[in-house]
Amino acid sequence: MKILMVSMFANHFFNWTNQLRNSDHEVHWIDVFDNGSEVPIIGWVDQTIGWKRRYDFPGRQTLKKRIPFLNKVLENFNERELSEIVEKKIREINPDVVQSFVLFSSCAPILEVMNKNPHIKWIYSAWGNDLFYFQNEPDYLRDIKAVLPRINYMFADCRRDYDIAKMYGFRGEFLGAYPGGGGYDFDFEEDILPVRERKIILIKGYQKLFGECIKVFQSLEGLEEELRDYQIVVFGADEVTLDYIEKHKLREKKNFSIQNGLGRAEVMKLMGKSLIYIGNSVSDGTPNTMLEAFIMGAFPIQSNPGRVTEEWITNGVNGLLIPDPLDVEEIRQIILKALNNLDFIEKAVEYNFEIKKPQLERTKVTKEVLEKYALIETELEKI
């Protein structure tokens, strides 16, 4: 089966696509924002890059630096639309299916092209905030309602988004809820410490548009006695978070530290040393860091926007849910509930190792995902 994938440059996408390596499928990729260079990790895929600018005229970088407004005007004339390159690629390779990752960057811009080619099946992969958050924005909602009736198949990182998609016109076949990058290789087993040897409370430091890590910081105020034996470690802190940390002099606390710029391997190892992982946001799909906590034995405390996290956490069994990500006192009590009961944490971690972790193993997920692509291929053969 020929698959034309339309996606931004993203590790989730690369990891997902590598599930198709060594399959019988012929895979092509258009980088929607045209990062400009080939991606070695998916070197087996036919990659369309360097498509966006019609002409790379001499002195462009100098003009961009010295006269940015003029450069912007020229770029408007010089840049191709995504729909142009998708239409060209469709004529060139005649794909059986197009798969778009994220609605606003990869579906809405090519809707007209897909409507002109109704014989080509269209797969939509929903990630993170793609539907849950943006359904509340009128302009985005118009795109959602326009795109979803044309979609034939859908993957998502949570069941919730399938329910939302049905509300807005999706009548195709749901292929299942899987992590955005597929499953995980369990490469860090030797970095998993026993629960009672762990002394780190790990906090995801995202604030900006959806995150609410500052509410977590506020919930820890006044708990100096309870936290005296633990290290508070923040990772993935954005500039809003860092500004808050500086203003409130959190770095001056002996047991507070920031570990930014970590790669996935470093995050996994840190999870393996952490007693508790806390993620708090007002909008999300299935949080990948929560899944990494399951794998590495960190006890998860996670917000539950749109009731998505409860697809993985049964509150009080294998983790704790934050019902209101803005309620500082409630978050404080949830953290204390975990800190005051190591037996409970041990049982929860054991449950996650036995029940949740096997569901995330890469070979298992890849097998299921390939079965979904095979199902599409079988249905195409019947047409």
Residue pairs with C-beta under 8 A, 6 or more apart in sequence:
1 24
1 25
1 26
1 96
1 97
1 373
1 376
1 377
1 380
2 25
2 26
2 28
2 93
2 94
2 95
2 96
2 97
3 20
3 25
3 26
3 27
3 28
3 95
3 96
3 97
3 98
3 99
3 373
4 28
4 29
4 30
4 86
4 89
4 90
4 93
4 95
4 97
4 98
4 99
5 13
5 17
5 27
5 28
5 29
5 30
5 45
5 98
5 99
5 100
5 101
6 29
6 30
6 32
6 82
6 86
6 98
6 99
6 100
6 101
6 106
6 110
7 13
7 29
7 30
7 31
7 32
7 100
7 101
7 102
7 105
7 106
8 31
8 32
8 33
8 101
8 102
8 105
8 106
9 31
9 33
9 35
9 39
10 101
11 181
11 264
12 101
12 127
12 180
12 181
12 288
13 101
13 181
14 39
14 41
14 42
14 181
15 181
15 182
16 101
16 125
16 180
16 181
16 182
17 27
17 29
17 42
17 45
18 41
18 42
18 182
19 182
19 365
19 366
19 369
19 370
20 27
20 370
20 373
21 44
23 370
23 373
25 373
26 46
27 44
27 45
27 46
28 45
28 46
28 47
28 48
28 89
28 93
28 95
29 42
29 45
29 46
29 47
29 48
30 48
30 51
30 82
30 85
30 86
30 89
31 47
31 48
31 49
32 82
32 105
32 106
32 109
33 52
33 105
34 49
34 50
34 51
34 52
34 53
35 49
36 49
36 50
37 49
38 47
38 49
39 47
46 93
48 85
48 89
51 80
51 85
52 79
52 80
53 75
53 78
53 79
53 80
54 78
54 79
54 80
55 78
57 78
60 71
63 70
63 71
63 74
64 71
81 109
82 109
82 110
83 109
83 110
83 112
83 113
86 98
86 110
86 113
87 113
87 116
89 95
90 98
90 113
90 117
90 120
95 120
96 120
96 121
96 377
96 380
97 120
97 121
97 122
97 123
97 153
97 376
97 380
98 110
98 114
98 120
98 121
98 122
98 123
99 122
99 123
99 124
99 125
100 106
100 107
100 110
100 122
100 123
100 124
100 125
101 125
101 127
102 125
102 126
102 127
102 130
103 124
103 126
103 130
103 131
103 134
103 143
103 144
103 147
104 130
104 134
104 140
104 143
107 124
107 143
107 147
107 151
108 143
108 146
108 147
111 143
111 146
111 147
111 150
114 120
114 122
114 150
115 150
121 152
121 153
121 376
121 380
122 150
122 151
122 152
122 153
123 151
123 152
123 153
123 154
123 155
123 175
123 376
124 147
124 148
124 151
124 153
124 154
124 155
125 154
125 155
125 156
125 180
126 154
126 155
126 156
126 157
126 161
126 165
126 285
127 157
127 180
127 285
128 157
128 180
128 284
128 285
129 210
129 283
129 284
129 285
130 161
130 285
131 144
131 161
131 164
131 165
131 168
132 160
132 161
132 164
132 283
132 284
132 285
132 305
132 306
132 308
133 210
133 283
134 140
134 141
134 144
135 141
135 144
135 164
135 168
141 168
144 168
145 168
145 169
148 165
148 168
148 169
148 170
149 169
149 170
149 171
151 165
151 170
151 172
152 172
152 173
153 172
153 173
153 174
153 175
153 376
154 162
154 165
154 170
154 172
154 173
154 174
154 175
155 175
155 176
155 177
155 178
155 372
156 162
156 165
156 174
156 176
156 177
156 285
157 177
157 178
157 179
157 180
157 285
157 286
158 177
158 285
158 286
158 308
158 311
159 177
159 311
160 285
160 306
160 307
160 308
160 311
161 177
161 285
162 170
162 174
162 177
164 306
165 174
175 372
175 375
176 368
176 369
176 372
177 286
177 311
178 365
178 368
178 369
179 286
179 288
179 291
179 360
179 365
180 285
180 286
180 288
181 288
182 362
182 365
182 366
182 369
183 360
183 361
183 362
183 363
183 364
183 365
183 366
184 291
184 292
184 295
184 360
184 361
184 362
185 362
186 295
186 357
186 361
187 265
187 268
188 265
188 268
188 269
188 272
188 296
191 268
191 269
191 272
191 273
191 296
192 272
192 296
192 297
193 272
193 273
193 297
195 275
195 297
195 299
195 342
195 345
195 346
195 349
196 342
196 346
198 273
198 274
198 275
198 298
199 229
199 230
199 231
199 275
200 230
200 231
200 233
200 270
200 273
200 274
200 275
201 227
201 230
201 231
201 232
201 233
201 274
201 275
201 276
201 278
201 335
202 233
202 234
202 235
202 270
202 271
202 274
202 276
202 277
202 278
202 298
203 213
203 216
203 217
203 232
203 233
203 234
203 235
203 277
203 278
204 211
204 213
204 234
204 235
204 236
204 277
204 278
204 279
204 280
204 289
205 211
205 213
205 234
205 235
205 236
205 237
205 238
205 241
205 242
205 258
205 260
206 213
206 236
206 237
206 238
206 241
206 281
207 213
207 214
207 238
207 240
207 241
207 244
208 238
208 240
210 281
210 282
210 283
210 284
211 238
211 241
211 280
211 281
211 282
212 280
212 281
212 282
212 303
212 325
212 326
213 234
213 237
213 241
213 280
214 240
214 241
214 244
215 280
215 325
215 326
215 327
215 328
215 331
216 278
216 280
216 331
217 244
217 245
217 248
217 250
218 328
219 328
219 329
219 331
219 332
219 335
220 227
220 232
220 332
220 335
222 332
223 332
223 335
223 336
226 336
226 339
227 255
227 339
228 255
230 255
230 275
231 255
231 256
231 257
232 253
232 255
232 256
232 257
233 257
233 258
233 259
233 270
233 274
234 241
234 245
234 256
234 257
234 258
234 259
235 258
235 259
235 260
235 262
235 267
235 270
236 260
236 262
237 245
237 258
237 260
242 258
244 250
245 251
245 258
250 256
251 257
251 258
259 266
259 270
262 270
267 289
267 292
268 292
268 295
268 296
269 296
271 277
271 289
271 292
271 293
271 295
271 296
271 297
271 298
272 296
272 297
272 298
274 293
274 296
274 298
275 298
275 299
275 345
276 298
276 299
276 300
276 301
276 335
276 338
276 339
276 345
277 289
277 290
277 293
277 298
277 299
277 300
277 301
277 302
278 301
278 302
278 335
279 287
279 289
279 290
279 300
279 301
279 302
279 303
280 302
280 303
280 322
280 325
280 331
281 287
281 303
281 305
281 325
282 303
282 305
282 325
282 326
283 305
283 306
284 303
284 305
284 308
284 309
285 308
286 308
286 309
286 311
286 312
287 302
287 309
290 300
290 302
290 309
290 312
290 313
290 319
291 312
291 360
293 299
293 300
293 352
294 300
294 312
294 318
294 352
294 356
294 357
294 360
295 357
295 360
297 349
297 352
297 353
298 349
299 319
299 338
299 345
299 348
299 349
300 313
300 318
300 319
300 320
300 352
301 319
301 320
301 321
301 322
301 334
301 335
301 338
302 309
302 313
302 319
302 320
302 321
302 322
303 309
303 321
303 322
303 325
304 310
304 313
304 321
304 322
304 323
305 325
309 321
310 321
312 319
312 356
313 319
313 320
313 321
315 321
317 348
317 351
318 348
318 351
318 352
318 355
318 356
319 348
319 352
320 334
320 337
320 338
322 330
322 331
322 334
323 330
324 330
325 331
338 344
338 345
358 364
